[in-house]
Amino acid sequence: MSNKQTPIARRSGIVVKKMDNEVLVYDTERHQAHCLNNNAAVIWEHCDGSRTVSELSDLLQNNDPHITKNEKENLVWIALNQLEKSHLLNQPIARSEPIKGMTRRQLMKAAGVAALIAVPVVSTILAPTAAQASTCLASGQGCSLSAQCCSGLCSVGVCV
Protein backbone atom coordinates (compact mmCIF):
# COMPACT_ATOMS: atom_id res chain seq x y z
CA MET A 1 0.00 0.00 0.00
CA SER A 2 2.70 2.53 0.94
CA ASN A 3 4.53 2.19 -2.37
CA LYS A 4 1.31 3.22 -4.11
CA GLN A 5 1.50 6.70 -2.55
CA THR A 6 1.55 9.53 -5.09
CA PRO A 7 3.25 12.48 -3.38
CA ILE A 8 2.86 16.02 -4.70
CA ALA A 9 5.72 18.53 -4.54
CA ARG A 10 4.98 22.00 -3.29
CA ARG A 11 5.18 24.58 -6.09
CA SER A 12 3.85 27.77 -4.48
CA GLY A 13 5.81 30.09 -2.20
CA ILE A 14 9.16 28.81 -3.43
CA VAL A 15 11.90 29.94 -5.80
CA VAL A 16 13.83 27.22 -7.64
CA LYS A 17 17.31 27.48 -9.15
CA LYS A 18 18.69 24.44 -11.00
CA MET A 19 22.45 23.97 -10.88
CA ASP A 20 24.64 21.30 -12.49
CA ASN A 21 24.32 18.57 -9.83
CA GLU A 22 21.79 20.04 -7.43
CA VAL A 23 18.67 22.15 -7.11
CA LEU A 24 18.37 25.10 -4.76
CA VAL A 25 14.90 25.81 -3.40
CA TYR A 26 14.15 28.95 -1.41
CA ASP A 27 11.00 28.87 0.72
CA THR A 28 9.74 32.47 0.73
CA GLU A 29 7.22 31.71 3.50
CA ARG A 30 9.64 30.14 5.99
CA HIS A 31 12.81 31.95 4.87
CA GLN A 32 14.64 28.67 4.45
CA ALA A 33 16.97 27.60 1.67
CA HIS A 34 17.13 23.93 0.69
CA CYS A 35 19.82 22.28 -1.38
CA LEU A 36 18.68 19.02 -3.01
CA ASN A 37 21.33 16.70 -4.37
CA ASN A 38 20.72 15.11 -7.76
CA ASN A 39 18.63 12.15 -6.60
CA ALA A 40 16.55 14.22 -4.15
CA ALA A 41 15.94 16.76 -6.93
CA VAL A 42 14.85 14.08 -9.40
CA ILE A 43 12.39 12.66 -6.89
CA TRP A 44 11.03 16.10 -5.88
CA GLU A 45 10.67 17.28 -9.47
CA HIS A 46 8.67 14.17 -10.37
CA CYS A 47 6.33 14.29 -7.36
CA ASP A 48 3.36 15.38 -9.45
CA GLY A 49 0.61 13.29 -7.86
CA SER A 50 0.63 10.75 -10.67
CA ARG A 51 3.79 8.77 -9.88
CA THR A 52 3.93 6.18 -7.12
CA VAL A 53 6.91 5.58 -4.84
CA SER A 54 7.68 2.52 -6.93
CA GLU A 55 7.68 4.58 -10.15
CA LEU A 56 9.80 7.29 -8.53
CA SER A 57 12.39 4.67 -7.61
CA ASP A 58 12.82 3.85 -11.31
CA LEU A 59 13.96 7.46 -11.89
CA LEU A 60 16.90 7.28 -9.46
CA GLN A 61 20.21 7.76 -11.18
CA ASN A 62 22.44 4.98 -10.05
CA ASN A 63 24.81 2.96 -12.17
CA ASP A 64 25.21 0.14 -9.65
CA PRO A 65 23.34 -2.94 -10.96
CA HIS A 66 23.49 -4.57 -7.51
CA ILE A 67 20.95 -2.19 -5.99
CA THR A 68 17.60 -3.92 -5.82
CA LYS A 69 14.17 -2.42 -6.51
CA ASN A 70 13.38 -2.59 -2.78
CA GLU A 71 16.59 -0.70 -1.92
CA LYS A 72 15.71 2.00 -4.47
CA GLU A 73 12.23 2.32 -2.95
CA ASN A 74 13.84 2.78 0.47
CA LEU A 75 15.96 5.58 -1.03
CA VAL A 76 12.76 7.25 -2.27
CA TRP A 77 11.28 6.99 1.23
CA ILE A 78 14.42 8.65 2.65
CA ALA A 79 14.00 11.50 0.16
CA LEU A 80 10.26 11.85 0.79
CA ASN A 81 10.85 11.94 4.53
CA GLN A 82 13.41 14.76 4.12
CA LEU A 83 11.20 16.63 1.63
CA GLU A 84 8.24 16.39 4.00
CA LYS A 85 10.29 17.69 6.95
CA SER A 86 11.53 20.55 4.75
CA HIS A 87 7.92 21.44 3.85
CA LEU A 88 8.56 20.77 0.16
CA LEU A 89 5.56 18.47 -0.25
CA ASN A 90 1.96 19.70 -0.46
CA GLN A 91 0.77 17.30 2.21
CA PRO A 92 2.16 14.62 4.50
CA ILE A 93 2.48 11.20 2.94
CA ALA A 94 0.97 8.09 4.46
CA ARG A 95 3.38 5.33 5.26
CA SER A 96 2.80 1.67 5.93
CA GLU A 97 3.38 0.54 9.50
CA PRO A 98 6.83 -1.00 8.85
CA ILE A 99 8.10 2.17 7.15
CA LYS A 100 6.34 4.54 9.58
CA GLY A 101 8.29 3.10 12.51
CA MET A 102 11.69 3.24 10.80
CA THR A 103 14.20 5.96 11.52
CA ARG A 104 16.24 7.53 8.73
CA ARG A 105 19.22 5.47 9.86
CA GLN A 106 17.18 2.26 9.67
CA LEU A 107 15.89 3.20 6.20
CA MET A 108 19.46 3.84 5.04
CA LYS A 109 20.55 0.50 6.46
CA ALA A 110 17.65 -1.19 4.67
CA ALA A 111 18.65 0.58 1.45
CA GLY A 112 21.94 -1.27 1.57
CA VAL A 113 25.58 -0.25 1.61
CA ALA A 114 25.80 -0.15 -2.19
CA ALA A 115 22.92 2.32 -2.30
CA LEU A 116 24.51 4.79 0.11
CA ILE A 117 26.26 6.56 -2.76
CA ALA A 118 22.85 7.34 -4.23
CA VAL A 119 21.22 8.53 -0.99
CA PRO A 120 19.04 11.56 -1.67
CA VAL A 121 20.01 14.48 0.54
CA VAL A 122 18.11 17.66 1.37
CA SER A 123 20.21 20.23 3.25
CA THR A 124 18.34 23.12 4.84
CA ILE A 125 19.54 26.45 6.21
CA LEU A 126 17.60 29.31 7.69
CA ALA A 127 18.02 32.35 5.48
CA PRO A 128 18.05 35.68 7.29
CA THR A 129 15.47 38.29 6.40
CA ALA A 130 16.79 41.49 4.84
CA ALA A 131 16.74 43.26 8.22
CA GLN A 132 18.61 40.42 9.90
CA ALA A 133 21.18 40.18 7.14
CA SER A 134 22.00 43.86 7.33
CA THR A 135 22.59 43.83 11.07
CA CYS A 136 24.73 40.71 11.48
CA LEU A 137 28.43 40.62 12.25
CA ALA A 138 30.86 39.49 9.56
CA SER A 139 33.29 36.63 9.99
CA GLY A 140 36.16 37.59 12.33
CA GLN A 141 34.22 40.23 14.26
CA GLY A 142 33.70 39.97 18.01
CA CYS A 143 30.44 38.46 19.25
CA SER A 144 28.75 37.09 22.34
CA LEU A 145 25.90 35.11 20.70
CA SER A 146 25.71 33.01 17.54
CA ALA A 147 22.58 34.94 16.55
CA GLN A 148 24.73 38.05 16.10
CA CYS A 149 26.87 36.44 13.37
CA CYS A 150 25.91 36.33 9.68
CA SER A 151 27.15 32.74 9.69
CA GLY A 152 25.04 31.94 12.75
CA LEU A 153 28.12 30.66 14.59
CA CYS A 154 29.97 32.51 17.37
CA SER A 155 33.00 30.60 18.59
CA VAL A 156 35.18 31.83 21.45
CA GLY A 157 33.85 35.36 21.08
CA VAL A 158 34.48 35.60 17.32
CA CYS A 159 32.07 35.13 14.39
CA VAL A 160 33.19 32.17 12.30
N, C-alpha and C positions, 0 to 999 in steps of 0.2 A: 504494500500500500504506500509506504513512504517514498519509494522510488518513482511513484506516479505523480508526485507533487509537481506543480507547474508554477514555479516562483516568478514574480514580476519585479523587475528592477525599477527603482524609483527614478523618475525622469524630470520631476519638477523641483525647483529650488536648489538646483545644482548647476555647476559649470564644469564641463569636461574638457580636458586637454590630453590628446593622444600623443605619446612619445614613441620612441623606437621599440622599447621592450616593456613599457608600462603605461598605465593610464592614470592621470591625476584627476581627482574629483574633488571639487570644492563645494561643501554644503553651505549655502548662503544663509540658511536658517539657524544652523548650529555653530557656524564659524569654525568648521573643522575641515581640514584637508586630508584626503585619503589617497594613498599611493597603492595602486593595484598592480601586482606583478602580472606577467603575461597570462598565466593560467587563470588567475582571479579575474582579470579583465575580460578574457574570453567568456568565462561563465557569466559574469555580470551583464555583458553586452547581449548575451543570448537569452537572458531571463525575460522573455516576452509574454509569458503566460500560456504559451503553446508547447513549450518543450518540457519534457519530464526530466527528473534527475538522471535517469538512465540515458536519455538522449543528450543531455548536457555532458555526460561523461565521455561520450564519443567525440566531443569537440576538443578535449584536452590534448595539448601538444606535448607528446612524449614519444621519444624514439625508442624506448626500451620495450621490446616485445614480451618481456617477462612479466609486465604489470597486467594483472587480470582485470576483467570487467568490474568485479566487486571492489578491487582496490581503487580503480578509477572513480567508482561511485562514492567511495569513502572520501576521496579527494574533493569531489563536488560538495559533499556534506560539510567538509572543513571550510570550503570557500563560502557556502551559503550561511554557515554559522557566523563567520567573520563579517559578511556583508549585512546580515541581519543586525548584529551588534553595532555596526557602523551606520545603521539607519539608511542603508542603500537599497533596501527592498521595500516595496509598497506595504507589505503586511508580513507578519510573522508566518513562518512555514511550519506546517504540522510534521512532526516526526513520529516514526514508529517507536514503540516502547524501547526496543534494544538501542536504537540510535539516540533517543531522547536522554537516556541515562548515561551516555558516553561523554567523557571529557574530550577536549581537543587532543590531549596527549594520547588517549585511548584510540581516538579515530585515526590519528597519525600512525599509531602502532598497527592498527588494523589495515591501514593502507599499504603497509609493507615498507621495508627498508629501500627497495629499489624505487619506490614511488616518491620517496622523500625529496628527490631532486625536483619533482614536478609539483610540490606542495604549493597551492595557491596562497598568497600572502596579501593581506590588506593591512597597511601601516597607516595609523591615524595620528595626526597632531592637531592640537588646538591652535587655530590661527587667531592672532590678536585682532581686535577691532582697530579701526583707524586711530581712535583716541588712545588706545593702549599701546599701539605700535609707536606712536609719536612720543610717548612719555617713558619708554623703557631705557634701560642703561645698556650701552654697547659692551661687547666683549672686552674684558680687561679693566672695566671701571669698578669702583668699590661698591659693594652692596651689603645688605643685611638680610634680605629675603630673596628667594628665587623668583618671586612674582615681580620683582623690580627689574629683572634682566630680560632683554629681548629674547635670549635663548631659553629663558625659563629655568636657568640653572645658576645658582649662586654657590660657589665653592670656596670655603675659607675666606669669605669676605670679598671675593672677586667674581664678577660675571664671567662665565665660561663661554 
